[in-house]
Amino acid sequence: MLTAILTTQVLTLLLQATFIDKVLLFLIFFIVIVGILFYYVNTPIVILSAWHHTFESMEHSPEEIYVSIQQAIASKEVPGVSFSRITRFQEGILSNQREYLRIEYGSYVIDVCAAPFAKNFFVSWRMMEQKTFVKQMMRKYPGLGGLADYKTFYEQDTEHMVKDYLHNGILEALGEMTTTKGIRALSESEKMLQRN
């Protein structure tokens, strides 16, 4: 009821406003919208962990690798894991786009990239955490950023388990593919996941 009254009053004021008042209101509204968009575009992506490897003289389609990775992780039957495909610009908003396999678990997101590079092929992944709006706002203010990044032991354990499970699933899929193609398997040091 209160919303309807306020909306009616705002509309009445807009109808009675002069042309200059309407232009000023439009400019204020435009500046606020641009400010919000600028805030979100410039919000940095916080990468929690990453891994990559280049396979020499390997020919695969990214689609083959994405399907294999998805099957390997799905076979682990982790409840709540979902898969989708996303595209990201390669360099900027006017550049070509590249398709990624997105794996999500709770607030964690892993984007897997598989693509040719010269005569080689590489696979990489980056793990990020989707922050709530409140946590994103807190990170913008000194002193509150630490509270936004605070994680309980349970949250830390979950992050490590998600990293390990998904990383091992990706390695399992890549191991099967290199074996079938007769390509050298990854060494233990190449498989290692760097801890944060």
Phi, psi and omega in degrees: 000313181297321179298318180296319179295314180296318179299317179298317180294320179295317179296320178298316179297320179295321179293328181273347183291149177283171180301317182295321178298319180294320179296316179297317178298319178298315180298317178298313179299316180298315180297319179296314180297314179298320178298316179296315179298317179299320179300312183287325178293324182269005176286116184293149174277125179266114180268121181279325182199156179208158178208148176206158175205141176257129177258120182283137176053037179253133178243117178212157171267146176305323181302315179302314183292317180298318180296316180297316179296315181299317180294318181296319181286320179298328181293342179281350176053047175279118182293139175090000178277133177231155183235144174204173176245137176231163173239146177229146176293142181286320182229316181202182187297338180259004182271174176296161178250152178237141181272140179235151170270123178256129178242127182237140173216112183058234180270000182268140181228132173239125175255120181257132177242134174227124184199153175286151174214112187057235179266005184250183180218138179234155175229133178218158172215154178227132179255129180232167175239130177280119180270146175290164180303318181297315180294324177297318180294319181297325182294339182282344185248131179302141180091328180266341182302322179296324178292324180292330183265356181295134178231138175288169177301320179301314180295322177294316178299318179299316179301314181294320180294318179299313178304309184296313182299311183289321178298315180295323176296319178295316179296322178299313180297316180293324178298317178296320182290320180291324179296314182292334180267357181072029180262146180307133179289157178292140175283168180299322180291328178288334180279341189300138177261126179285131179273143175265000000 
